[in-house]
Amino acid sequence: MNVTVMVKGGGYESLQIAPEMLGELAKRIVQDGSEWVHTMTKSYEVVGILVKGPQIGDRVIITGSGEAEA
């Protein structure tokens, strides 16, 4: 599933995340304010998720309860 993640410190990245991992990522962002996502080339501290597509309706935005740096 393609998602756009909001990266701590500012910026966005488009990542491919397995649907079964997306729920756990969202849960950790809400609980802890951020979560690290590791790809083969880079690691990102993710503070929010934007998911778009016909499977979920228009769009869903998930952010943490902690304060993210802008």
PDB file of N, CA, C and O in Angstrom:
ATOM      1  N   MET A   1       0.849  -1.174   0.000  1.00  0.00           N
ATOM      2  CA  MET A   1       0.000   0.000   0.000  1.00  0.00           C
ATOM      3  C   MET A   1       0.892   1.232   0.000  1.00  0.00           C
ATOM      4  O   MET A   1       1.836   1.324   0.784  1.00  0.00           O
ATOM      5  N   ASN A   2       0.591   2.173  -0.877  1.00  0.00           N
ATOM      6  CA  ASN A   2       1.349   3.427  -0.931  1.00  0.00           C
ATOM      7  C   ASN A   2       0.769   4.412   0.067  1.00  0.00           C
ATOM      8  O   ASN A   2      -0.438   4.653   0.088  1.00  0.00           O
ATOM      9  N   VAL A   3       1.637   4.981   0.894  1.00  0.00           N
ATOM     10  CA  VAL A   3       1.229   6.000   1.856  1.00  0.00           C
ATOM     11  C   VAL A   3       2.226   7.147   1.793  1.00  0.00           C
ATOM     12  O   VAL A   3       3.379   6.968   1.401  1.00  0.00           O
ATOM     13  N   THR A   4       1.772   8.304   2.178  1.00  0.00           N
ATOM     14  CA  THR A   4       2.656   9.448   2.339  1.00  0.00           C
ATOM     15  C   THR A   4       2.842   9.647   3.826  1.00  0.00           C
ATOM     16  O   THR A   4       1.868   9.779   4.567  1.00  0.00           O
ATOM     17  N   VAL A   5       4.089   9.670   4.265  1.00  0.00           N
ATOM     18  CA  VAL A   5       4.357   9.857   5.690  1.00  0.00           C
ATOM     19  C   VAL A   5       4.883  11.262   5.931  1.00  0.00           C
ATOM     20  O   VAL A   5       5.616  11.822   5.116  1.00  0.00           O
ATOM     21  N   MET A   6       4.492  11.813   7.068  1.00  0.00           N
ATOM     22  CA  MET A   6       4.991  13.107   7.503  1.00  0.00           C
ATOM     23  C   MET A   6       6.205  12.846   8.379  1.00  0.00           C
ATOM     24  O   MET A   6       6.114  12.124   9.372  1.00  0.00           O
ATOM     25  N   VAL A   7       7.332  13.428   8.018  1.00  0.00           N
ATOM     26  CA  VAL A   7       8.605  13.154   8.669  1.00  0.00           C
ATOM     27  C   VAL A   7       8.898  14.217   9.718  1.00  0.00           C
ATOM     28  O   VAL A   7       8.686  15.406   9.484  1.00  0.00           O
ATOM     29  N   LYS A   8       9.387  13.782  10.874  1.00  0.00           N
ATOM     30  CA  LYS A   8       9.740  14.726  11.935  1.00  0.00           C
ATOM     31  C   LYS A   8      10.811  15.681  11.422  1.00  0.00           C
ATOM     32  O   LYS A   8      11.746  15.270  10.735  1.00  0.00           O
ATOM     33  N   GLY A   9      10.667  16.937  11.759  1.00  0.00           N
ATOM     34  CA  GLY A   9      11.583  17.946  11.266  1.00  0.00           C
ATOM     35  C   GLY A   9      11.101  18.590   9.980  1.00  0.00           C
ATOM     36  O   GLY A   9      11.725  19.526   9.481  1.00  0.00           O
ATOM     37  N   GLY A  10       9.988  18.093   9.437  1.00  0.00           N
ATOM     38  CA  GLY A  10       9.408  18.670   8.229  1.00  0.00           C
ATOM     39  C   GLY A  10       9.607  17.784   7.025  1.00  0.00           C
ATOM     40  O   GLY A  10      10.596  17.057   6.931  1.00  0.00           O
ATOM     41  N   GLY A  11       8.691  17.845   6.130  1.00  0.00           N
ATOM     42  CA  GLY A  11       8.782  17.101   4.888  1.00  0.00           C
ATOM     43  C   GLY A  11       7.880  15.888   4.842  1.00  0.00           C
ATOM     44  O   GLY A  11       7.291  15.479   5.842  1.00  0.00           O
ATOM     45  N   TYR A  12       7.790  15.330   3.653  1.00  0.00           N
ATOM     46  CA  TYR A  12       6.941  14.183   3.374  1.00  0.00           C
ATOM     47  C   TYR A  12       7.721  13.191   2.535  1.00  0.00           C
ATOM     48  O   TYR A  12       8.606  13.569   1.768  1.00  0.00           O
ATOM     49  N   GLU A  13       7.390  11.933   2.683  1.00  0.00           N
ATOM     50  CA  GLU A  13       7.980  10.881   1.848  1.00  0.00           C
ATOM     51  C   GLU A  13       6.879   9.913   1.451  1.00  0.00           C
ATOM     52  O   GLU A  13       5.989   9.617   2.248  1.00  0.00           O
ATOM     53  N   SER A  14       6.938   9.428   0.239  1.00  0.00           N
ATOM     54  CA  SER A  14       6.014   8.409  -0.238  1.00  0.00           C
ATOM     55  C   SER A  14       6.674   7.044  -0.040  1.00  0.00           C
ATOM     56  O   SER A  14       7.772   6.793  -0.539  1.00  0.00           O
ATOM     57  N   LEU A  15       5.989   6.173   0.692  1.00  0.00           N
ATOM     58  CA  LEU A  15       6.548   4.856   1.010  1.00  0.00           C
ATOM     59  C   LEU A  15       5.549   3.756   0.695  1.00  0.00           C
ATOM     60  O   LEU A  15       4.339   3.979   0.694  1.00  0.00           O
ATOM     61  N   GLN A  16       6.066   2.576   0.430  1.00  0.00           N
ATOM     62  CA  GLN A  16       5.260   1.378   0.248  1.00  0.00           C
ATOM     63  C   GLN A  16       5.287   0.621   1.567  1.00  0.00           C
ATOM     64  O   GLN A  16       6.355   0.216   2.026  1.00  0.00           O
ATOM     65  N   ILE A  17       4.121   0.425   2.183  1.00  0.00           N
ATOM     66  CA  ILE A  17       4.024  -0.258   3.471  1.00  0.00           C
ATOM     67  C   ILE A  17       2.995  -1.374   3.343  1.00  0.00           C
ATOM     68  O   ILE A  17       1.919  -1.178   2.778  1.00  0.00           O
ATOM     69  N   ALA A  18       3.333  -2.540   3.870  1.00  0.00           N
ATOM     70  CA  ALA A  18       2.400  -3.667   3.854  1.00  0.00           C
ATOM     71  C   ALA A  18       1.166  -3.312   4.680  1.00  0.00           C
ATOM     72  O   ALA A  18       1.297  -2.756   5.771  1.00  0.00           O
ATOM     73  N   PRO A  19      -0.027  -3.624   4.180  1.00  0.00           N
ATOM     74  CA  PRO A  19      -1.254  -3.264   4.898  1.00  0.00           C
ATOM     75  C   PRO A  19      -1.289  -3.777   6.339  1.00  0.00           C
ATOM     76  O   PRO A  19      -1.817  -3.101   7.222  1.00  0.00           O
ATOM     77  N   GLU A  20      -0.740  -4.948   6.581  1.00  0.00           N
ATOM     78  CA  GLU A  20      -0.753  -5.496   7.943  1.00  0.00           C
ATOM     79  C   GLU A  20       0.179  -4.723   8.885  1.00  0.00           C
ATOM     80  O   GLU A  20       0.016  -4.801  10.103  1.00  0.00           O
ATOM     81  N   MET A  21       1.138  -3.990   8.352  1.00  0.00           N
ATOM     82  CA  MET A  21       2.042  -3.184   9.177  1.00  0.00           C
ATOM     83  C   MET A  21       1.514  -1.772   9.404  1.00  0.00           C
ATOM     84  O   MET A  21       1.935  -1.092  10.339  1.00  0.00           O
ATOM     85  N   LEU A  22       0.596  -1.332   8.553  1.00  0.00           N
ATOM     86  CA  LEU A  22       0.085   0.026   8.640  1.00  0.00           C
ATOM     87  C   LEU A  22      -0.655   0.280   9.951  1.00  0.00           C
ATOM     88  O   LEU A  22      -0.509   1.347  10.547  1.00  0.00           O
ATOM     89  N   GLY A  23      -1.440  -0.679  10.400  1.00  0.00           N
ATOM     90  CA  GLY A  23      -2.176  -0.530  11.656  1.00  0.00           C
ATOM     91  C   GLY A  23      -1.251  -0.366  12.848  1.00  0.00           C
ATOM     92  O   GLY A  23      -1.495   0.466  13.721  1.00  0.00           O
ATOM     93  N   GLU A  24      -0.200  -1.152  12.884  1.00  0.00           N
ATOM     94  CA  GLU A  24       0.768  -1.058  13.991  1.00  0.00           C
ATOM     95  C   GLU A  24       1.515   0.273  13.946  1.00  0.00           C
ATOM     96  O   GLU A  24       1.764   0.875  14.990  1.00  0.00           O
ATOM     97  N   LEU A  25       1.873   0.735  12.757  1.00  0.00           N
ATOM     98  CA  LEU A  25       2.530   2.028  12.616  1.00  0.00           C
ATOM     99  C   LEU A  25       1.618   3.147  13.119  1.00  0.00           C
ATOM    100  O   LEU A  25       2.059   4.022  13.863  1.00  0.00           O
ATOM    101  N   ALA A  26       0.367   3.119  12.720  1.00  0.00           N
ATOM    102  CA  ALA A  26      -0.592   4.140  13.160  1.00  0.00           C
ATOM    103  C   ALA A  26      -0.760   4.115  14.674  1.00  0.00           C
ATOM    104  O   ALA A  26      -0.790   5.167  15.313  1.00  0.00           O
ATOM    105  N   LYS A  27      -0.867   2.941  15.240  1.00  0.00           N
ATOM    106  CA  LYS A  27      -1.031   2.798  16.692  1.00  0.00           C
ATOM    107  C   LYS A  27       0.153   3.404  17.442  1.00  0.00           C
ATOM    108  O   LYS A  27      -0.033   4.120  18.425  1.00  0.00           O
ATOM    109  N   ARG A  28       1.345   3.122  16.986  1.00  0.00           N
ATOM    110  CA  ARG A  28       2.546   3.647  17.657  1.00  0.00           C
ATOM    111  C   ARG A  28       2.669   5.168  17.504  1.00  0.00           C
ATOM    112  O   ARG A  28       3.111   5.851  18.428  1.00  0.00           O
ATOM    113  N   ILE A  29       2.281   5.689  16.354  1.00  0.00           N
ATOM    114  CA  ILE A  29       2.322   7.145  16.161  1.00  0.00           C
ATOM    115  C   ILE A  29       1.349   7.825  17.120  1.00  0.00           C
ATOM    116  O   ILE A  29       1.688   8.835  17.737  1.00  0.00           O
ATOM    117  N   VAL A  30       0.154   7.279  17.246  1.00  0.00           N
ATOM    118  CA  VAL A  30      -0.843   7.867  18.149  1.00  0.00           C
ATOM    119  C   VAL A  30      -0.370   7.771  19.597  1.00  0.00           C
ATOM    120  O   VAL A  30      -0.506   8.733  20.353  1.00  0.00           O
ATOM    121  N   GLN A  31       0.183   6.625  19.993  1.00  0.00           N
ATOM    122  CA  GLN A  31       0.613   6.417  21.376  1.00  0.00           C
ATOM    123  C   GLN A  31       1.874   7.200  21.734  1.00  0.00           C
ATOM    124  O   GLN A  31       1.943   7.827  22.791  1.00  0.00           O
ATOM    125  N   ASP A  32       2.868   7.159  20.850  1.00  0.00           N
ATOM    126  CA  ASP A  32       4.191   7.685  21.182  1.00  0.00           C
ATOM    127  C   ASP A  32       4.525   9.013  20.494  1.00  0.00           C
ATOM    128  O   ASP A  32       5.533   9.640  20.821  1.00  0.00           O
ATOM    129  N   GLY A  33       3.707   9.437  19.567  1.00  0.00           N
ATOM    130  CA  GLY A  33       3.969  10.685  18.855  1.00  0.00           C
ATOM    131  C   GLY A  33       4.797  10.525  17.598  1.00  0.00           C
ATOM    132  O   GLY A  33       4.782  11.395  16.727  1.00  0.00           O
ATOM    133  N   SER A  34       5.522   9.415  17.494  1.00  0.00           N
ATOM    134  CA  SER A  34       6.310   9.135  16.286  1.00  0.00           C
ATOM    135  C   SER A  34       6.731   7.671  16.301  1.00  0.00           C
ATOM    136  O   SER A  34       6.601   6.978  17.310  1.00  0.00           O
ATOM    137  N   GLU A  35       7.234   7.220  15.168  1.00  0.00           N
ATOM    138  CA  GLU A  35       7.745   5.856  15.039  1.00  0.00           C
ATOM    139  C   GLU A  35       8.759   5.839  13.909  1.00  0.00           C
ATOM    140  O   GLU A  35       8.574   6.509  12.894  1.00  0.00           O
ATOM    141  N   TRP A  36       9.821   5.081  14.079  1.00  0.00           N
ATOM    142  CA  TRP A  36      10.847   4.954  13.041  1.00  0.00           C
ATOM    143  C   TRP A  36      10.415   3.938  12.005  1.00  0.00           C
ATOM    144  O   TRP A  36       9.937   2.854  12.339  1.00  0.00           O
ATOM    145  N   VAL A  37      10.587   4.299  10.742  1.00  0.00           N
ATOM    146  CA  VAL A  37      10.339   3.407   9.615  1.00  0.00           C
ATOM    147  C   VAL A  37      11.654   3.262   8.871  1.00  0.00           C
ATOM    148  O   VAL A  37      12.289   4.256   8.519  1.00  0.00           O
ATOM    149  N   HIS A  38      12.055   2.038   8.636  1.00  0.00           N
ATOM    150  CA  HIS A  38      13.328   1.763   7.971  1.00  0.00           C
ATOM    151  C   HIS A  38      13.066   1.174   6.589  1.00  0.00           C
ATOM    152  O   HIS A  38      12.322   0.204   6.442  1.00  0.00           O
ATOM    153  N   THR A  39      13.692   1.780   5.576  1.00  0.00           N
ATOM    154  CA  THR A  39      13.652   1.216   4.227  1.00  0.00           C
ATOM    155  C   THR A  39      15.049   0.683   3.918  1.00  0.00           C
ATOM    156  O   THR A  39      15.942   0.741   4.763  1.00  0.00           O
ATOM    157  N   MET A  40      15.229   0.177   2.732  1.00  0.00           N
ATOM    158  CA  MET A  40      16.537  -0.359   2.360  1.00  0.00           C
ATOM    159  C   MET A  40      17.582   0.745   2.236  1.00  0.00           C
ATOM    160  O   MET A  40      18.778   0.480   2.357  1.00  0.00           O
ATOM    161  N   THR A  41      17.145   1.979   1.995  1.00  0.00           N
ATOM    162  CA  THR A  41      18.100   3.060   1.748  1.00  0.00           C
ATOM    163  C   THR A  41      18.127   4.140   2.815  1.00  0.00           C
ATOM    164  O   THR A  41      19.095   4.896   2.890  1.00  0.00           O
ATOM    165  N   LYS A  42      17.093   4.235   3.643  1.00  0.00           N
ATOM    166  CA  LYS A  42      17.009   5.343   4.591  1.00  0.00           C
ATOM    167  C   LYS A  42      16.054   5.015   5.727  1.00  0.00           C
ATOM    168  O   LYS A  42      15.184   4.154   5.590  1.00  0.00           O
ATOM    169  N   SER A  43      16.223   5.707   6.851  1.00  0.00           N
ATOM    170  CA  SER A  43      15.298   5.587   7.977  1.00  0.00           C
ATOM    171  C   SER A  43      14.611   6.923   8.188  1.00  0.00           C
ATOM    172  O   SER A  43      15.220   7.978   8.013  1.00  0.00           O
ATOM    173  N   TYR A  44      13.329   6.875   8.568  1.00  0.00           N
ATOM    174  CA  TYR A  44      12.524   8.075   8.760  1.00  0.00           C
ATOM    175  C   TYR A  44      11.852   8.016  10.121  1.00  0.00           C
ATOM    176  O   TYR A  44      11.339   6.969  10.516  1.00  0.00           O
ATOM    177  N   GLU A  45      11.849   9.145  10.852  1.00  0.00           N
ATOM    178  CA  GLU A  45      11.041   9.240  12.057  1.00  0.00           C
ATOM    179  C   GLU A  45       9.704   9.828  11.624  1.00  0.00           C
ATOM    180  O   GLU A  45       9.612  11.012  11.299  1.00  0.00           O
ATOM    181  N   VAL A  46       8.681   8.999  11.622  1.00  0.00           N
ATOM    182  CA  VAL A  46       7.375   9.345  11.080  1.00  0.00           C
ATOM    183  C   VAL A  46       6.474   9.880  12.189  1.00  0.00           C
ATOM    184  O   VAL A  46       6.327   9.254  13.238  1.00  0.00           O
ATOM    185  N   VAL A  47       5.864  11.059  11.943  1.00  0.00           N
ATOM    186  CA  VAL A  47       4.958  11.666  12.915  1.00  0.00           C
ATOM    187  C   VAL A  47       3.512  11.699  12.417  1.00  0.00           C
ATOM    188  O   VAL A  47       2.618  12.130  13.144  1.00  0.00           O
ATOM    189  N   GLY A  48       3.281  11.254  11.197  1.00  0.00           N
ATOM    190  CA  GLY A  48       1.924  11.218  10.663  1.00  0.00           C
ATOM    191  C   GLY A  48       1.864  10.422   9.384  1.00  0.00           C
ATOM    192  O   GLY A  48       2.883  10.186   8.734  1.00  0.00           O
ATOM    193  N   ILE A  49       0.659  10.007   9.025  1.00  0.00           N
ATOM    194  CA  ILE A  49       0.440   9.195   7.830  1.00  0.00           C
ATOM    195  C   ILE A  49      -0.736   9.780   7.061  1.00  0.00           C
ATOM    196  O   ILE A  49      -1.756  10.132   7.654  1.00  0.00           O
ATOM    197  N   LEU A  50      -0.599   9.883   5.758  1.00  0.00           N
ATOM    198  CA  LEU A  50      -1.700  10.239   4.871  1.00  0.00           C
ATOM    199  C   LEU A  50      -1.904   9.064   3.933  1.00  0.00           C
ATOM    200  O   LEU A  50      -0.994   8.694   3.190  1.00  0.00           O
ATOM    201  N   VAL A  51      -3.087   8.475   3.960  1.00  0.00           N
ATOM    202  CA  VAL A  51      -3.410   7.334   3.108  1.00  0.00           C
ATOM    203  C   VAL A  51      -4.545   7.761   2.196  1.00  0.00           C
ATOM    204  O   VAL A  51      -5.575   8.245   2.665  1.00  0.00           O
ATOM    205  N   LYS A  52      -4.361   7.583   0.891  1.00  0.00           N
ATOM    206  CA  LYS A  52      -5.405   7.926  -0.084  1.00  0.00           C
ATOM    207  C   LYS A  52      -5.708   6.701  -0.922  1.00  0.00           C
ATOM    208  O   LYS A  52      -4.834   5.869  -1.164  1.00  0.00           O
ATOM    209  N   GLY A  53      -6.937   6.597  -1.359  1.00  0.00           N
ATOM    210  CA  GLY A  53      -7.255   5.526  -2.278  1.00  0.00           C
ATOM    211  C   GLY A  53      -8.681   5.050  -2.169  1.00  0.00           C
ATOM    212  O   GLY A  53      -9.373   5.347  -1.195  1.00  0.00           O
ATOM    213  N   PRO A  54      -9.122   4.311  -3.170  1.00  0.00           N
ATOM    214  CA  PRO A  54     -10.505   3.840  -3.210  1.00  0.00           C
ATOM    215  C   PRO A  54     -10.824   2.816  -2.121  1.00  0.00           C
ATOM    216  O   PRO A  54     -11.989   2.640  -1.766  1.00  0.00           O
ATOM    217  N   GLN A  55      -9.813   2.143  -1.592  1.00  0.00           N
ATOM    218  CA  GLN A  55     -10.045   1.121  -0.569  1.00  0.00           C
ATOM    219  C   GLN A  55     -10.507   1.715   0.748  1.00  0.00           C
ATOM    220  O   GLN A  55     -11.203   1.051   1.516  1.00  0.00           O
ATOM    221  N   ILE A  56     -10.127   2.972   1.023  1.00  0.00           N
ATOM    222  CA  ILE A  56     -10.436   3.569   2.324  1.00  0.00           C
ATOM    223  C   ILE A  56     -11.282   4.824   2.216  1.00  0.00           C
ATOM    224  O   ILE A  56     -11.497   5.512   3.214  1.00  0.00           O
ATOM    225  N   GLY A  57     -11.759   5.129   1.038  1.00  0.00           N
ATOM    226  CA  GLY A  57     -12.507   6.368   0.858  1.00  0.00           C
ATOM    227  C   GLY A  57     -11.585   7.461   0.369  1.00  0.00           C
ATOM    228  O   GLY A  57     -10.583   7.180  -0.288  1.00  0.00           O
ATOM    229  N   ASP A  58     -11.905   8.688   0.676  1.00  0.00           N
ATOM    230  CA  ASP A  58     -11.140   9.822   0.161  1.00  0.00           C
ATOM    231  C   ASP A  58      -9.731   9.840   0.723  1.00  0.00           C
ATOM    232  O   ASP A  58      -8.769   9.665  -0.024  1.00  0.00           O
ATOM    233  N   ARG A  59      -9.588  10.050   2.045  1.00  0.00           N
ATOM    234  CA  ARG A  59      -8.262  10.033   2.652  1.00  0.00           C
ATOM    235  C   ARG A  59      -8.390   9.945   4.165  1.00  0.00           C
ATOM    236  O   ARG A  59      -9.412  10.314   4.744  1.00  0.00           O
ATOM    237  N   VAL A  60      -7.346   9.456   4.780  1.00  0.00           N
ATOM    238  CA  VAL A  60      -7.267   9.343   6.223  1.00  0.00           C
ATOM    239  C   VAL A  60      -5.927   9.921   6.655  1.00  0.00           C
ATOM    240  O   VAL A  60      -4.894   9.572   6.084  1.00  0.00           O
ATOM    241  N   ILE A  61      -5.927  10.790   7.643  1.00  0.00           N
ATOM    242  CA  ILE A  61      -4.696  11.362   8.167  1.00  0.00           C
ATOM    243  C   ILE A  61      -4.582  10.968   9.639  1.00  0.00           C
ATOM    244  O   ILE A  61      -5.512  11.176  10.417  1.00  0.00           O
ATOM    245  N   ILE A  62      -3.445  10.402  10.013  1.00  0.00           N
ATOM    246  CA  ILE A  62      -3.196   9.969  11.379  1.00  0.00           C
ATOM    247  C   ILE A  62      -1.980  10.724  11.879  1.00  0.00           C
ATOM    248  O   ILE A  62      -0.935  10.726  11.229  1.00  0.00           O
ATOM    249  N   THR A  63      -2.112  11.364  13.028  1.00  0.00           N
ATOM    250  CA  THR A  63      -0.962  12.045  13.624  1.00  0.00           C
ATOM    251  C   THR A  63      -0.848  11.662  15.084  1.00  0.00           C
ATOM    252  O   THR A  63      -1.806  11.191  15.695  1.00  0.00           O
ATOM    253  N   GLY A  64       0.318  11.867  15.626  1.00  0.00           N
ATOM    254  CA  GLY A  64       0.564  11.543  17.021  1.00  0.00           C
ATOM    255  C   GLY A  64       0.058  12.606  17.960  1.00  0.00           C
ATOM    256  O   GLY A  64      -0.279  13.717  17.549  1.00  0.00           O
ATOM    257  N   SER A  65       0.010  12.254  19.218  1.00  0.00           N
ATOM    258  CA  SER A  65      -0.446  13.200  20.227  1.00  0.00           C
ATOM    259  C   SER A  65       0.694  14.109  20.676  1.00  0.00           C
ATOM    260  O   SER A  65       0.455  15.156  21.279  1.00  0.00           O
ATOM    261  N   GLY A  66       1.946  13.707  20.380  1.00  0.00           N
ATOM    262  CA  GLY A  66       3.093  14.527  20.739  1.00  0.00           C
ATOM    263  C   GLY A  66       3.246  15.672  19.769  1.00  0.00           C
ATOM    264  O   GLY A  66       2.634  15.679  18.702  1.00  0.00           O
ATOM    265  N   GLU A  67       4.067  16.647  20.140  1.00  0.00           N
ATOM    266  CA  GLU A  67       4.296  17.796  19.280  1.00  0.00           C
ATOM    267  C   GLU A  67       5.418  17.481  18.294  1.00  0.00           C
ATOM    268  O   GLU A  67       6.524  17.119  18.693  1.00  0.00           O
ATOM    269  N   ALA A  68       5.126  17.621  17.025  1.00  0.00           N
ATOM    270  CA  ALA A  68       6.119  17.389  15.981  1.00  0.00           C
ATOM    271  C   ALA A  68       6.826  18.710  15.685  1.00  0.00           C
ATOM    272  O   ALA A  68       6.219  19.779  15.748  1.00  0.00           O
ATOM    273  N   GLU A  69       8.080  18.624  15.370  1.00  0.00           N
ATOM    274  CA  GLU A  69       8.826  19.819  14.959  1.00  0.00           C
ATOM    275  C   GLU A  69       8.445  20.173  13.528  1.00  0.00           C
ATOM    276  O   GLU A  69       8.332  19.295  12.673  1.00  0.00           O
ATOM    277  N   ALA A  70       8.252  21.437  13.279  1.00  0.00           N
ATOM    278  CA  ALA A  70       7.880  21.861  11.921  1.00  0.00           C
ATOM    279  C   ALA A  70       9.085  22.259  11.112  1.00  0.00           C
ATOM    280  O   ALA A  70       8.949  22.640   9.949  1.00  0.00           O
TER     281      ALA A  70
END
